Amino acid sequence: MTVNTTSLCFRNKIILAPMVRVGTLPMRLLALDYGADIVYCEELIDIKMLQCKRVVNEVLGSVDFVAPNERVVFRTCEREKNCVVFQMGTADAERALAVAKLVENDVAAIDVNMGCPKEYSTKGGMGAALLSEPNKIENILTTLVKGISKPVTCKIRILPSEEETISLVKKIEKTGVAAIAVHGRKKEERPQHPVHCDVIKAISEAVSIPVIANGGSHDFIKEYSDIKTFQQMTAASSVMIARAAMWNPSVFRKEGLMPLKDVMQEYIKYAVRYNNHYTNTKYCLCQMLREQLENAQGKKLHAAQTMQEICEVFEMSDFYQETSTLLETKKATLEAKGQDEDEQTDGADIIKMAVRFDKREYPPQITPKMCLLEWCRREKHPQPVYETVERPVDRLFCSVVTVAEHKYSSTIWEKSKKLAEQAAAIACLRTLGVPEGRRSEDVTNLANKRKRQDQELLNNGEHGSNLLSETVCKKPHFLPGPSSPAVS
């Protein structure tokens, strides 16, 4: 088996561990600033990632993977592209491969978490639950190694005995992974339990691939000089740091720890710059303050409910205002540029008007798209064709409908594809002087026809799907617009 090591080496590296709620972009960038060689993102579940769409965020200069509810699940940027490892939680080889293909062009490597002992992971058969299923581990890792061009790694915990652990690691080595990270505790053990350096050392001596030692923060690693000590005790190729980095990310700094105040301010700058959610920012700052949470500053931080209030706690209000203004200005400039490009590119060919679809103005089951489709049938025209684009700056939609070789669109960008298509239909109908189905118009015949069709769908059973396909427009296809480099 050939090991895939494209563009990323795992020997003699200091690595930021995939810390839950701490492995977000601001913390990863800060760790790189202080000397980390490789950074892992927090564990992200495969099913959640597969629901996401990739969006180029031109305002922030980032690549976002956005869930249907508009929440950013994973955010990365060019700065970390060659050193960020995407860690996923999975229990299925095909889902794992689908996620890896989704993100592989934006990350340096893919990692599978096989060591998380928490219930949210294990109850789905992920994390430490995989340790008892070596065949499933082999299938997942082999599928990833063969299916993508980037290196594949995994992270495990040790098993009840040293022999079992080494046996599993040798099986993992044969899959072709580029490295294996070993947290030196059993799945039932927690940070207060001592890390088993002897077992990590035995693993390091048993395999030829890089072994990354993890779990030394509580017992050994307090500053940079301790990292080498932990590496020597475990004979590992590299060291992965979690809690010590969470408490003070400057632990990666060869010159020694920075004052905590300076570290927190640098972290806040990244959090504001990349629009990190205030709850995550607040959590990370609380982890840094720890015993100082009971002082005046800690209490103010605990009470903060917005990013602006967090900045006020750390005397960074001016920075917050300046950065916010800069981002808003950039967003407005990009929006204006996108609109200008739209007008220059297709304004001459498209008949446009500023219209918007409000369903409250229409009877139940009657829409402009339905009226336009019915008109085309009466006039013996081909069925309307909708082309919809998404603008990455603000994730709004615009649709163009083609009817009888003419194109129509609304100049107003909408929040969803459906609304954009209805607005395009309205623009077409009003231009043609055709009723669009509003309550003030006579749509009795169309409404009665819709009711008859619905009843026929119920009566015809298995033939209903054919009838339904004739009563609605074809599913619109999406094309990349001039302001969007990515296909929606």
Buried (B, 14 or more C-beta within 10 A) or exposed (E): EEBBBEEBBBEEBBBBBBBEEBBBBBBBBBBBBBBBBBBBBBBBBBBBBEEBBBBBBBBBEBBBBBBEEEEBBBBBBEBBBEBBBBBBBBBBBEBBBBBBBBBBEBBBBBBBBBBBBEEEBBEBBBBBBBBEBBEBBBBBBBBBBEBBEBBBBBBBBBBEEBEEBBBBBEBBBEBBBBBBBBBBBBBEBEEEBEBBBEBBBBBBEBBEBBBBBBBBBBBBBBEBEBBEEBBEBBBBBBBBBBBBBBBBBBBBBEEEBBEBEEBBBBBBBBBBBBBBEBEBBBBBBBBBBEEEBEEEBBEBBBEBEEBBBBBBBBEBEEBBEEBBEEBEEBBEEBBEBBBEBBEEEBBEEBBBBEBEBEEEEBBEBBBBBBBBBBBBEEEEBEEBBBBBBBBBBEBBBBBBBBBEEEBBBBBBBBEEBBBBBBBBBBBBBBBBEBBBBBEEBEBEEBBEBBEEBBEBBEEEEEEBEEBBEEBEBEEBEBEEBBBBEEEB
